[in-house]
Amino acid sequence: MSKLETRSSLLRQLNERRILNTVRLHKKISRANLGREIRIATPTVMRIVDNLLQKGWLEEIGTDDSTGGRPAMLLRIRAQAAGAIGIELGRVYARFVCVNLLCEVNHEEEIEVASLTDASQLVAFVGRFIERAGLDPANVIGVGIAAPGPLDPVRGQLLATDDIGVQWHELQLVELFQSQLGTPAFLANDADAAALGETWFGRGNDFNHILFVLADAGVGAGMAVHRSIYCGANSRAGEFSHTIVDINGTLCSCGRRGCINTAASAYAMVAAIRQARHVDQEENVLTIIQQAIQGDGPEREVVDRGLAYLSVGIFNFIQIFDPDLVILGGRTLLSAEYMVRETQERIRKLCRNSGIEVIPTGFGISAVAIGAAALVLQHVYDHTQLIG
């Protein structure tokens, strides 16, 4: 392909994404208003819209109110024309969602990660999941995978970590999915993916700088800046769990003392209760939280200490990153209204009523999986990905 043809192809892709995203944001819009909105010549708009109508991704839904002359036909995204798969490959659970072109969940499932003994089982499960979701494999536009770090999103590879099972170490998940399912695949850190999902399709839609805090089995944070994940120079931005909030604190698995992870993670809370009660059996962190809400025993002390570490860490992050919005998510934080409310109150006091908005995710415990699906949909709507 010549340079001229390459340039022409890139321009078509850029304009197609801009048109699709403008239709998505307006929900319904005429061709004329579409051209005026994004300043593309009418013949170009007509040609691209016709192609998208033929492809089935746009549909005509009647006419606009007439202001004189012939009423204009309105366009909208045909949401069910295609779908994306989002996978949260967590430390304990794997969650799968099938979303349409508007990132609306059509089907979701969850299994224990321990039930997947190797990567081939994961790919096979996703194949069956697509069937159960009732989605034609030909209409799957991609698979997004979100997992705890460290990972290499550029090479699509999970790096060695103690946070998830050994079967995932050094695994090139993107290449595996692309070769076995024949569909594009994308990989991101779990909290990063959640931040991306919120900024494109969730409560962060009207904000340019989003901080997503994920408190689950572990603790993490993700940043989205102008609708893109901020990864940092080495894809380690937002390594929240190992930021230090107490230099004389508990020894962390990373070898340092006083990391947020040593108090705010589900692992840390369970370990602290076992030590306080001098028992060997492992308690469920959700049970610990419920007991903390009901009484003043060691559970209350452990949970309050965890929230103190977490809130100080979030405050420090706010001071450095200066986000428009902080969104709270993860099973630990979302397990009870008390957890969200107490975290919000602690941050408000630390910020001295600066007005920073701190809210829970609207996607619940599916936020990471939906964010993984957003990794795919970003390549449908975001023209900056082509020129960044």
DASUL-V12418 format. One record per residue. N is the residue number from 0. PHI is phi in radians with two decimals (* if undefined). Layout:
((N/PHI) (N/PHI))
This chain:
((0/*) (1/-1.25) (2/-1.06) (3/-1.13) (4/-1.16) (5/-1.10) (6/-1.13) (7/-1.13) (8/-1.12) (9/-1.09) (10/-1.12) (11/-1.08) (12/-1.12) (13/-1.04) (14/-1.18) (15/-1.10) (16/-1.14) (17/-1.10) (18/-1.15) (19/-1.05) (20/-1.20) (21/-1.16) (22/-1.10) (23/-1.03) (24/-1.20) (25/-1.46) (26/1.24) (27/-2.65) (28/-2.81) (29/-1.48) (30/-1.07) (31/-1.12) (32/-1.18) (33/-1.08) (34/-1.10) (35/-1.18) (36/-1.11) (37/-1.91) (38/1.00) (39/-2.02) (40/-0.99) (41/-0.96) (42/-1.03) (43/-1.16) (44/-1.03) (45/-1.02) (46/-1.13) (47/-1.20) (48/-1.08) (49/-1.04) (50/-1.11) (51/-1.25) (52/-1.17) (53/-1.14) (54/-1.21) (55/1.65) (56/-1.50) (57/-2.05) (58/-2.51) (59/-1.58) (60/-2.24) (61/1.91) (62/-1.87) (63/-1.38) (64/-1.11) (65/-1.31) (66/-2.00) (67/1.91) (68/1.57) (69/-1.31) (70/-1.07) (71/-1.46) (72/-1.34) (73/-1.66) (74/-2.03) (75/-2.61) (76/-1.19) (77/-1.54) (78/-0.99) (79/-1.51) (80/-1.19) (81/-2.70) (82/-2.56) (83/-2.23) (84/-1.87) (85/-2.02) (86/-2.17) (87/-1.73) (88/-1.66) (89/-1.51) (90/-1.28) (91/-2.04) (92/-2.08) (93/-1.98) (94/-2.08) (95/-2.19) (96/-2.27) (97/-2.01) (98/-2.08) (99/-1.59) (100/-1.19) (101/-1.81) (102/1.09) (103/-1.57) (104/-1.33) (105/-1.67) (106/-2.78) (107/-2.58) (108/-2.53) (109/-2.47) (110/-2.41) (111/-1.37) (112/-1.02) (113/-1.05) (114/-1.34) (115/-1.79) (116/-1.46) (117/-2.75) (118/-1.15) (119/-1.10) (120/-1.14) (121/-1.10) (122/-1.12) (123/-1.10) (124/-1.09) (125/-1.11) (126/-1.04) (127/-1.23) (128/-1.07) (129/-1.08) (130/-1.09) (131/-1.15) (132/-1.32) (133/1.30) (134/-1.77) (135/-1.10) (136/-0.92) (137/-1.19) (138/-1.76) (139/-1.46) (140/-1.59) (141/2.85) (142/-2.17) (143/-1.92) (144/-2.13) (145/-2.14) (146/-2.55) (147/-1.12) (148/-1.36) (149/-1.44) (150/-2.66) (151/-2.06) (152/-1.18) (153/-1.21) (154/-1.50) (155/1.18) (156/-2.21) (157/-1.41) (158/-1.68) (159/-1.07) (160/-2.69) (161/-1.50) (162/-1.29) (163/-2.24) (164/-1.03) (165/-1.10) (166/-1.14) (167/-1.75) (168/-1.08) (169/1.03) (170/-1.47) (171/-1.59) (172/-1.14) (173/-1.05) (174/-1.06) (175/-1.09) (176/-1.17) (177/-1.13) (178/-1.34) (179/-1.60) (180/-1.81) (181/1.16) (182/-2.37) (183/-1.01) (184/-2.39) (185/-2.44) (186/-2.26) (187/-2.65) (188/-1.04) (189/-1.06) (190/-1.20) (191/-1.08) (192/-1.07) (193/-1.08) (194/-1.09) (195/-1.13) (196/-1.04) (197/-1.18) (198/-1.29) (199/-1.62) (200/-2.28) (201/-2.12) (202/-1.32) (203/-1.67) (204/-1.02) (205/-1.75) (206/-2.14) (207/-1.74) (208/-2.30) (209/-1.98) (210/-1.98) (211/-1.90) (212/-1.83) (213/-1.96) (214/-1.95) (215/-2.33) (216/-1.03) (217/-2.02) (218/-2.22) (219/-2.61) (220/-2.56) (221/-2.29) (222/-2.14) (223/-2.10) (224/-2.10) (225/0.86) (226/1.22) (227/-2.31) (228/-1.19) (229/-1.66) (230/-1.74) (231/1.51) (232/-1.12) (233/-2.10) (234/1.02) (235/-2.14) (236/-1.08) (237/1.44) (238/-1.29) (239/-1.18) (240/-1.09) (241/-1.90) (242/-1.51) (243/-1.63) (244/-2.08) (245/-2.65) (246/-1.16) (247/-1.90) (248/-1.40) (249/-1.12) (250/-1.17) (251/-1.68) (252/-1.10) (253/-1.42) (254/1.72) (255/-1.76) (256/-1.96) (257/1.32) (258/-1.18) (259/-0.95) (260/-1.01) (261/-1.28) (262/-2.30) (263/-1.64) (264/-1.34) (265/-1.05) (266/-1.00) (267/-1.15) (268/-1.14) (269/-1.11) (270/-1.09) (271/-1.15) (272/-1.21) (273/-1.04) (274/-1.21) (275/-1.16) (276/-1.69) (277/0.97) (278/-2.14) (279/-1.69) (280/-1.22) (281/-1.58) (282/-1.54) (283/-1.38) (284/-1.10) (285/-1.17) (286/-1.15) (287/-1.04) (288/-1.12) (289/-1.10) (290/-1.15) (291/-1.14) (292/-1.16) (293/-1.50) (294/-2.62) (295/-2.03) (296/-1.34) (297/-1.05) (298/-1.07) (299/-1.11) (300/-1.12) (301/-1.15) (302/-1.16) (303/-1.10) (304/-1.14) (305/-1.08) (306/-1.19) (307/-1.12) (308/-1.05) (309/-1.08) (310/-1.16) (311/-1.11) (312/-1.09) (313/-1.13) (314/-1.02) (315/-1.06) (316/-1.11) (317/-1.05) (318/-1.10) (319/-1.49) (320/-1.53) (321/0.97) (322/-1.35) (323/-1.29) (324/-2.63) (325/-1.97) (326/-2.04) (327/-1.77) (328/-2.68) (329/1.80) (330/-1.06) (331/-1.15) (332/-1.21) (333/-1.52) (334/-1.19) (335/-2.71) (336/-1.01) (337/-0.99) (338/-1.11) (339/-1.20) (340/-1.06) (341/-1.18) (342/-1.14) (343/-1.01) (344/-1.16) (345/-1.11) (346/-1.17) (347/-1.02) (348/-1.17) (349/-1.14) (350/-1.43) (351/0.96) (352/0.95) (353/-1.23) (354/1.70) (355/-1.06) (356/-1.56) (357/-2.16) (358/-2.37) (359/-1.37) (360/-1.09) (361/-1.51) (362/-1.67) (363/1.05) (364/-1.33) (365/-1.60) (366/-1.02) (367/-1.23) (368/-1.12) (369/-1.15) (370/-1.09) (371/-1.10) (372/-1.14) (373/-1.13) (374/-1.03) (375/-1.31) (376/-1.18) (377/-1.01) (378/-1.42) (379/-1.64) (380/-1.91) (381/-1.72) (382/-1.23) (383/-1.18) (384/-1.16) (385/-1.46) (386/-2.13) (387/-1.32))
